[in-house]
Each structure stands twice: as C-alpha cells, then as structure tokens.
Amino acid sequence: MTTSLRLAATALALGGIAGAMTLWTPPTQAMPAFARQYEVSCNACHSAFPRLNDFGEWFAGNNMRMPQWRETMMDTGDDMLALPKSLPLAVRAQAFVQGRDGEEVDYATGPTDNDSSFDIQAPYLIKLLSSAPLSENISYYFYAIFAEKGGNGEVIVEDAWFSYADIAGSGVGGMLGQFQVSDLMFPREVRLTFQDFYAYRAAGITYDRGIILDRGFGPLDVALGLTNGNGINNNVTINSPGYRRPDHMFDNDSGKNVFGRIGGAMGPVNVGLFGLVGEQRSAAGFAGAERGSRDTDKTIYGLDLSGSLSARTHWFAQLLWNQWDAFLDADSSVDYDWFGGFAGVDFIMNDRWALSMLYNYADASDFDGTGTIYEGIDINSLTFGAAYYFMRNVKGVLEINVDFLSEDNFGPPFVGHQTKENYILFGFDAAY
C-alpha cells in the first residue's frame, strides 16, 4: 500500500467516527511538586497515586496548572517573568522483591547459566521529575531516570516536552518533545500495576520524539501528531560541513510516522479510535534479532474503551491491530499481521487500599512459525495487584501474575515463549 493511500485510509478511519469520544490530556505521573506549589494534598489529583481522578485529568488538560498559578510565582516586579518560588522538583522511587522463574535464553544456544527465582530488585527505579508553567500558555514537563531495572551509572531522559495551550487564539493545543504515542490512549506511567500494558510496547508506540496538536469540537476531541519513528535513543552524526564541526540529526530519514486519535463519551463509556501509519526498520540476522537496513511500512489501528462502574471502580480496555509490511529480511515478500490488547479494573477500596486486575493478550499470528523473536509477541497473562497506602505518597505493593501460555521447549532458534512468566512481587513505591 502506498504512503498516500495509507494516509487516506487512516484519515477516513479517524474522520468516520461520529460518536462521542474522550478528551486527551498530557500524561502526568505522581508529582508532589504540584502539591508543594499549590499547597494541596496529593489526593486532590490522585484517587490512589499514580492513578488520576477527575480533577487530576482536568489539571493535566489545563496545561498542568491551576487558575491561581501566578500567585505561586515569585514577585519579581516583572510581568514578563514567571519563576516558581521554589525549584519544582519531585522524586519517585521503587524497590521490590520478586519471585519468578527468571531465566535468560540465548536465541542460538538456549538457556544460559543466568537465572534466579528470588530477585532483590532494589532500587528498581529512581526518577527526578519537574514541571511548571512558564507563561500564560506555555508549560514544560520532564523526568530523568537515575536507575531502572538494575541499570546504574547513567541518566536517561524519557518524557520531556513543552506544551502550548492556545496557539494563536485558535483553540488548538500543541506539544513538542519526547513522549509516548500510546499516552493518547492510556498513559503507562499512571497505571496501578507493576505489570505493563504490553501491547503498546510490542507495537512500538511508546517513547518517540514528535509533535501533537489537539482541539475540541463540541463533544469530540481530535489529536493529530507526527514522530521521527526511530525512538529516543538513536541519533545520526553529521560530519560533512567540515573539520570538527559535527552536528546531530535525531532522525535517520525524512519519513515520519503520522498518527491520531478521536475521542469522547458515548453515555457512560469513553471511546477512542486511534490510527498510525509510518515506517520502521526491517528485521534481519539470525532469528530476526538484528536491525535491518530497509524501511518498511507499518499500520496500526486501535480502539480504547473506559468507564466507571461506581465512584470507586474503574475499568479500561485497549485493542490494537497491527500490520507490518515486508518486515522480515528473510522473506520481504510477506506482510505480517498481529493483534494485541489489554483490559483492567481498578478498585479504590478506601484511603488505605487499592486493588487492581490487568489482563494482557497478544497473538503473534503471521509471525508464528517464522523462527524469529517475533513469535514471542504471544502473551496471555492475568495480573492481580493490591496496594496499601501508608501515606498518600507511599505505598506497599503486592502483585501476582499468572501466565496461561505453555512453554515452547524447542529450538534452535530458541524463540517464542521459552520460560513461564508467573511471578509474585512485593515492595514499596513512593513519590516525594
């Protein structure tokens, strides 16, 4: 399918939704800097951190500020300067102990000697976060990771963007920077479970660099954007201008991923339609584990649903259909389709307890039998979580994951579902 036809198909799919949809707001995770700035409790924005309540959704949609934001700034006597009275910083830290059948498997040789059934994951995560209004319309937000999943010694910036609330009085809001494309649906950073929204990661619609524009049209809200499409870890050195004058491009080709979502409410249910057309590098090498040299077309369609069964019980669901054209270098004449999604329920029992359940499902479909790592797209798991809040911003967590897939005990290549993913995890999660 040509790029023009893909763009037309996505535009038709997005424009054809005449029902009511949900308003998109920039994602914000637990940010005690806001509590300090406005002198409010964390529960003003969070029903159970990091899950946002209705006011938290409004706050994020109001360009990350309250109406009295000017009163929280220093009195410098200069109307063209807005400086918070204190540097707006916050920290999020996590530490866990996990029991599971953790085993490393080499694609060529099979299981290695690296395995552990009792893993002390402390610290699992340390983040530094910051956000503040900069003008009547401009805000910024970023966070940097100092440690994650045992990786110490380097700082990684993931979310980092500027937002503009009302571009030239048009009612159009904009965002420029690094963000997760999937945040248009359900932001991963505000989920209650340790277990991830797997379909977003498998589809490659998490962190990227780009632009998003959005505007409300009565009951509808439309968000359109484009991204580089090669993630946030790669750049390309430009050294042709001359001696010792290098620069860097953040993208390695002129093509961009184009995506959008239309959302709103249909009675008690929030509904959204998502579409993306773009390119990704092909898969090459043994088991398809290497990055290829070809740019291949990808198309994603998504349907997201959410609602509340009561004031304390909230549900959500995501469906994603993926088409990766000519993706494997081993046979570039074949297009590969696969499906993934998840569904969950959060029950905020009281100020101390929150319970959650998350079901992840994905079917590798056309990748089955290819002898590549993409056979491992398959997932079928159910997660149960319980959180006890010692304080609004400090919780103890207990989580159990049940893996319904059987092991693929064959190879080489050793791909697919080689080890079970049952686990039990407990630990602490705090923001301050």
C-alpha positions as CSV (number, residue, x, y, z in Angstrom):
1,M,0.0,0.0,0.0
2,T,1.5,3.4,-0.9
3,T,2.0,6.1,1.7
4,S,-0.7,8.3,0.2
5,L,-3.2,5.5,0.3
6,R,-2.2,4.7,3.9
7,L,-2.7,8.3,4.9
8,A,-6.0,8.5,3.2
9,A,-7.1,5.2,4.9
10,T,-6.2,6.5,8.3
11,A,-7.8,9.9,7.8
12,L,-11.0,8.1,6.7
13,A,-10.9,5.8,9.7
14,L,-10.3,8.7,12.1
15,G,-12.8,11.1,10.4
16,G,-15.5,8.4,10.2
17,I,-16.1,8.4,13.9
18,A,-19.2,10.4,14.5
19,G,-19.8,9.2,18.0
20,A,-18.7,10.9,21.2
21,M,-15.1,10.4,22.3
22,T,-12.9,11.3,25.3
23,L,-10.7,14.4,25.7
24,W,-7.0,13.8,25.5
25,T,-4.8,15.4,28.2
26,P,-1.0,15.3,28.5
27,P,0.1,12.5,30.8
28,T,1.3,13.3,34.3
29,Q,2.5,10.8,36.9
30,A,2.8,11.4,40.7
31,M,4.2,14.9,41.0
32,P,4.4,16.1,44.6
33,A,6.0,19.3,43.2
34,F,2.4,20.3,42.3
35,A,1.2,19.6,45.9
36,R,4.0,21.9,47.2
37,Q,3.4,24.6,44.6
38,Y,-0.4,24.8,45.3
39,E,-0.3,23.7,48.9
40,V,-2.8,20.9,48.4
41,S,-2.8,17.1,49.2
42,C,-1.8,14.6,46.6
43,N,-5.4,13.2,46.7
44,A,-6.6,16.5,45.0
45,C,-5.4,14.9,41.7
46,H,-4.9,11.2,42.5
47,S,-7.6,8.7,43.6
48,A,-4.7,6.4,44.5
49,F,-1.3,7.5,43.2
50,P,-0.4,7.4,40.5
51,R,-3.9,7.0,39.1
52,L,-5.5,10.3,38.3
53,N,-9.0,11.3,39.4
54,D,-11.4,13.6,37.5
55,F,-9.7,16.8,38.9
56,G,-6.3,15.4,38.0
57,E,-7.5,14.8,34.4
58,W,-8.7,18.4,34.4
59,F,-5.4,19.7,35.8
60,A,-3.4,17.9,33.1
61,G,-5.8,19.2,30.4
62,N,-5.5,22.7,31.8
63,N,-1.8,22.8,30.7
64,M,-0.6,21.4,34.1
65,R,-1.7,24.4,36.2
66,M,-4.5,25.8,38.4
67,P,-6.2,29.1,37.8
68,Q,-4.2,30.8,40.6
69,W,-0.8,29.7,39.2
70,R,0.5,33.3,39.1
71,E,0.1,33.6,42.8
72,T,2.6,30.7,43.3
73,M,5.3,32.6,41.4
74,M,8.0,34.9,42.8
75,D,7.2,38.6,42.9
76,T,10.0,40.0,40.8
77,G,8.1,43.1,39.7
78,D,8.4,41.9,36.1
79,D,5.2,40.8,34.4
80,M,7.3,39.1,31.7
81,L,9.0,36.7,34.1
82,A,7.3,33.7,35.8
83,L,9.6,31.9,38.3
84,P,8.3,29.4,40.9
85,K,9.1,30.3,44.5
86,S,10.9,27.1,44.8
87,L,12.5,24.8,42.2
88,P,9.7,22.4,41.1
89,L,11.3,19.0,41.6
90,A,9.9,15.7,42.7
91,V,11.4,12.2,43.1
92,R,9.8,8.8,42.5
93,A,11.5,5.7,43.9
94,Q,10.6,2.0,43.8
95,A,12.1,-1.1,45.4
96,F,10.8,-4.7,45.0
97,V,11.5,-8.3,45.8
98,Q,10.3,-10.7,43.0
99,G,10.0,-14.4,42.9
100,R,9.7,-16.0,39.4
101,D,11.2,-18.4,37.0
102,G,13.7,-15.9,35.8
103,E,15.9,-17.4,33.1
104,E,18.0,-16.0,30.3
105,V,17.7,-17.7,27.0
106,D,20.1,-17.3,24.1
107,Y,18.4,-17.4,20.7
108,A,21.1,-19.7,19.3
109,T,22.2,-21.9,22.2
110,G,19.2,-22.0,24.5
111,P,19.2,-21.4,28.3
112,T,22.3,-19.8,29.8
113,D,23.5,-20.0,33.4
114,N,21.9,-16.7,34.3
115,D,18.7,-17.4,36.2
116,S,17.2,-16.5,39.6
117,S,13.9,-17.5,41.3
118,F,14.4,-14.9,44.1
119,D,15.4,-11.5,42.9
120,I,16.0,-8.4,45.1
121,Q,15.2,-5.5,42.8
122,A,16.2,-2.5,44.9
123,P,16.3,0.1,43.7
124,Y,14.1,-0.8,40.8
125,L,13.5,2.8,39.8
126,I,14.6,6.3,40.8
127,K,13.2,9.3,38.8
128,L,13.6,13.0,39.1
129,L,10.6,14.9,37.8
130,S,9.9,18.6,37.1
131,S,7.1,20.7,35.7
132,A,5.9,24.3,35.9
133,P,4.1,27.0,34.0
134,L,6.4,29.3,32.0
135,S,3.8,31.8,30.6
136,E,0.1,32.2,30.2
137,N,0.1,29.4,27.6
138,I,3.4,27.5,27.9
139,S,4.3,24.8,30.4
140,Y,7.1,22.2,30.5
141,Y,7.4,18.7,31.9
142,F,10.3,16.2,32.1
143,Y,11.6,13.4,34.1
144,A,15.0,11.7,34.1
145,I,15.8,8.2,35.3
146,F,18.8,7.7,37.5
147,A,18.4,3.9,37.9
148,E,16.0,1.4,36.4
149,K,15.9,-2.3,36.3
150,G,19.4,-2.6,37.7
151,G,21.0,-0.2,35.2
152,N,23.1,2.3,37.2
153,G,25.7,4.8,36.2
154,E,23.8,6.8,33.5
155,V,20.9,9.2,33.3
156,I,18.1,8.7,30.8
157,V,15.6,11.3,29.9
158,E,12.2,9.9,28.7
159,D,9.3,12.3,28.9
160,A,10.5,15.8,28.1
161,W,8.2,18.3,26.3
162,F,6.8,21.9,26.0
163,S,3.1,22.4,25.8
164,Y,1.2,25.4,24.4
165,A,-2.4,25.8,25.4
166,D,-4.0,28.0,22.8
167,I,-1.9,28.5,19.6
168,A,-2.6,32.0,18.1
169,G,-6.1,32.0,19.8
170,S,-7.2,29.1,17.6
171,G,-8.2,26.8,20.5
172,V,-5.6,24.3,19.2
173,G,-3.2,23.0,21.9
174,G,0.3,21.7,21.0
175,M,3.1,19.6,22.4
176,L,6.7,19.4,21.2
177,G,9.3,17.0,22.6
178,Q,9.6,13.4,23.8
179,F,6.5,11.5,24.8
180,Q,4.8,8.2,24.4
181,V,2.4,7.9,21.4
182,S,0.4,5.5,23.5
183,D,-0.4,8.2,26.0
184,L,-3.2,9.3,23.7
185,M,-5.0,6.2,25.0
186,F,-3.9,5.0,28.5
187,P,-0.7,6.5,29.9
188,R,1.6,3.7,31.1
189,E,3.1,6.0,33.8
190,V,-0.2,6.3,35.8
191,R,-1.1,2.6,35.8
192,L,-1.5,1.0,39.2
193,T,0.1,-2.4,38.3
194,F,3.8,-3.2,38.1
195,Q,2.8,-5.3,35.1
196,D,2.9,-3.2,31.9
197,F,0.4,-2.5,29.1
198,Y,2.3,-5.0,26.9
199,A,0.6,-4.3,23.6
200,Y,1.9,-0.7,23.5
201,R,5.5,-1.9,23.8
202,A,5.1,-4.7,21.3
203,A,3.6,-2.3,18.8
204,G,6.4,0.2,19.2
205,I,4.2,3.1,20.1
206,T,5.9,4.1,23.4
207,Y,8.7,6.8,23.5
208,D,9.4,8.9,20.5
209,R,10.2,12.5,19.5
210,G,7.5,14.5,17.8
211,I,4.6,17.0,17.8
212,I,1.0,16.6,18.8
213,L,-1.8,19.1,18.1
214,D,-5.3,18.7,19.6
215,R,-8.6,20.6,19.7
216,G,-12.1,20.0,20.9
217,F,-15.0,20.1,18.5
218,G,-18.1,20.0,20.7
219,P,-18.3,16.6,22.3
220,L,-15.3,15.4,20.2
221,D,-11.6,15.9,20.8
222,V,-9.2,15.3,17.9
223,A,-5.4,14.8,18.4
224,L,-3.1,14.6,15.4
225,G,0.7,14.1,15.5
226,L,3.9,13.0,13.9
227,T,7.0,11.5,15.2
228,N,10.5,10.6,13.9
229,G,9.7,6.9,14.3
230,N,13.1,5.7,15.4
231,G,12.7,6.2,19.2
232,I,14.6,8.4,21.6
233,N,17.9,6.5,21.9
234,N,19.3,7.0,18.4
235,N,20.9,10.0,16.6
236,V,23.0,10.4,13.5
237,T,26.2,12.4,13.3
238,I,26.5,14.9,10.5
239,N,30.2,15.5,9.8
240,S,30.1,16.7,6.2
241,P,30.3,20.5,6.8
242,G,34.0,20.5,7.7
243,Y,36.6,19.7,10.2
244,R,35.5,19.5,13.9
245,R,32.0,20.9,13.1
246,P,29.8,17.9,13.7
247,D,26.1,18.1,14.4
248,H,23.5,15.5,15.0
249,M,20.1,14.6,13.5
250,F,17.6,12.9,15.8
251,D,16.1,11.1,12.8
252,N,17.8,8.9,10.2
253,D,15.3,9.5,7.3
254,S,12.8,12.1,6.1
255,G,9.8,9.9,6.6
256,K,7.6,10.5,9.7
257,N,5.0,8.4,11.5
258,V,1.6,10.1,11.3
259,F,-0.9,9.2,14.0
260,G,-4.1,10.5,15.5
261,R,-7.0,9.8,17.8
262,I,-10.6,11.0,18.0
263,G,-12.3,10.5,21.4
264,G,-15.2,11.4,23.7
265,A,-18.0,9.9,25.7
266,M,-20.9,7.7,24.5
267,G,-23.1,7.7,27.5
268,P,-21.2,6.2,30.4
269,V,-18.4,4.9,28.2
270,N,-15.4,6.8,27.0
271,V,-14.5,5.7,23.4
272,G,-11.4,6.4,21.3
273,L,-10.2,5.5,17.8
274,F,-6.5,5.5,17.1
275,G,-4.6,5.2,13.9
276,L,-0.9,5.3,12.8
277,V,0.8,5.0,9.5
278,G,4.6,5.1,9.2
279,E,7.8,3.2,8.7
280,Q,10.1,1.0,10.8
281,R,13.4,-0.7,10.1
282,S,13.2,-4.3,8.9
283,A,14.3,-7.3,11.0
284,A,17.5,-9.1,9.9
285,G,20.0,-11.6,11.0
286,F,19.6,-14.9,13.0
287,A,16.1,-15.2,14.4
288,G,15.4,-11.7,13.1
289,A,17.1,-10.2,16.2
290,E,19.1,-7.6,14.3
291,R,18.0,-4.2,12.9
292,G,17.8,-4.4,9.2
293,S,18.7,-1.8,6.6
294,R,15.3,-1.4,4.9
295,D,12.5,1.0,5.9
296,T,9.2,-1.0,5.9
297,D,5.6,0.2,6.2
298,K,3.6,-0.2,9.4
299,T,-0.1,0.5,10.1
300,I,-1.8,0.4,13.5
301,Y,-5.5,0.7,14.3
302,G,-6.7,0.9,17.9
303,L,-9.9,1.0,19.9
304,D,-9.9,2.1,23.5
305,L,-12.8,2.0,26.0
306,S,-13.1,3.1,29.6
307,G,-15.7,3.9,32.2
308,S,-16.7,3.6,35.9
309,L,-18.9,1.0,37.5
310,S,-19.1,3.2,40.6
311,A,-17.3,6.1,42.2
312,R,-14.5,3.7,43.3
313,T,-14.5,1.1,40.5
314,H,-13.0,2.0,37.1
315,W,-12.4,-0.2,34.0
316,F,-10.5,0.2,30.8
317,A,-9.7,-1.8,27.7
318,Q,-7.5,-1.5,24.6
319,L,-7.5,-3.3,21.3
320,L,-4.7,-2.9,18.7
321,W,-4.5,-4.3,15.1
322,N,-1.0,-4.2,13.6
323,Q,0.2,-4.7,10.0
324,W,4.0,-4.8,9.4
325,D,4.6,-5.0,5.6
326,A,7.6,-6.9,4.2
327,F,9.1,-6.7,7.7
328,L,11.5,-9.7,7.7
329,D,14.5,-9.6,5.5
330,A,14.4,-13.4,5.3
331,D,11.2,-13.1,3.1
332,S,10.5,-9.5,2.2
333,S,7.5,-10.5,0.0
334,V,5.3,-11.3,3.1
335,D,3.2,-8.9,5.1
336,Y,2.7,-9.7,8.8
337,D,-0.5,-9.0,10.8
338,W,-0.8,-9.5,14.5
339,F,-3.2,-8.4,17.3
340,G,-2.8,-7.4,20.9
341,G,-4.7,-5.7,23.7
342,F,-5.4,-5.5,27.4
343,A,-8.2,-4.9,29.9
344,G,-8.2,-3.9,33.5
345,V,-10.2,-2.9,36.6
346,D,-9.1,-0.6,39.4
347,F,-11.0,-0.7,42.7
348,I,-10.1,2.1,45.1
349,M,-11.5,0.5,48.3
350,N,-10.7,3.3,50.7
351,D,-7.9,5.7,51.6
352,R,-5.6,2.9,52.5
353,W,-6.3,0.1,50.0
354,A,-6.4,-0.1,46.2
355,L,-6.9,-3.3,44.2
356,S,-6.2,-3.8,40.5
357,M,-6.5,-6.5,37.9
358,L,-4.9,-6.5,34.4
359,Y,-5.3,-8.9,31.6
360,N,-2.7,-8.9,28.7
361,Y,-3.3,-10.7,25.5
362,A,-1.4,-10.8,22.2
363,D,-1.4,-13.2,19.2
364,A,1.7,-13.2,17.0
365,S,-0.5,-14.5,14.2
366,D,1.5,-14.3,11.0
367,F,4.8,-14.4,12.8
368,D,4.1,-18.0,14.1
369,G,6.5,-20.5,12.6
370,T,8.9,-17.8,11.3
371,G,11.7,-18.9,13.6
372,T,12.1,-15.2,14.7
373,I,11.9,-13.5,18.1
374,Y,8.6,-12.0,16.9
375,E,7.0,-15.3,17.7
376,G,7.4,-14.1,21.3
377,I,4.7,-11.4,20.7
378,D,2.3,-14.0,22.2
379,I,1.1,-13.3,25.7
380,N,-1.8,-14.5,27.8
381,S,-1.5,-13.4,31.4
382,L,-3.6,-12.2,34.3
383,T,-2.3,-9.9,37.0
384,F,-3.7,-9.2,40.5
385,G,-2.4,-6.3,42.5
386,A,-3.0,-4.9,45.9
387,A,-1.6,-1.6,47.3
388,Y,-1.6,-0.4,50.9
389,Y,-1.1,3.3,51.3
390,F,1.0,4.1,54.4
391,M,0.7,7.8,53.3
392,R,-0.8,9.4,50.2
393,N,2.5,9.2,48.5
394,V,4.0,6.0,50.0
395,K,2.5,2.6,49.3
396,G,3.4,-1.0,49.8
397,V,2.5,-3.3,46.8
398,L,1.8,-7.0,46.4
399,E,1.3,-8.4,42.9
400,I,0.8,-11.8,41.4
401,N,1.0,-12.6,37.7
402,V,-0.4,-15.8,36.2
403,D,0.9,-16.9,32.8
404,F,-1.5,-19.1,30.8
405,L,0.8,-19.9,27.9
406,S,2.7,-23.1,27.7
407,E,6.5,-23.2,27.2
408,D,7.9,-23.5,23.7
409,N,10.6,-26.1,24.6
410,F,12.2,-26.4,21.2
411,G,15.0,-24.8,19.1
412,P,17.3,-23.6,17.8
413,P,16.4,-20.9,17.2
414,F,15.1,-20.7,20.8
415,V,12.3,-18.2,20.3
416,G,8.7,-17.8,21.3
417,H,7.7,-18.5,24.9
418,Q,10.7,-20.3,26.3
419,T,10.0,-19.7,30.0
420,K,6.9,-19.1,32.1
421,E,6.1,-15.6,33.4
422,N,4.4,-16.4,36.6
423,Y,5.7,-14.1,39.4
424,I,4.9,-12.7,42.8
425,L,6.2,-9.3,43.7
426,F,6.2,-7.1,46.8
427,G,7.9,-3.8,47.7
428,F,7.5,-0.1,48.0
429,D,6.6,2.8,45.7
430,A,7.0,6.4,46.8
431,A,6.9,9.9,45.4
432,Y,8.0,12.9,47.4
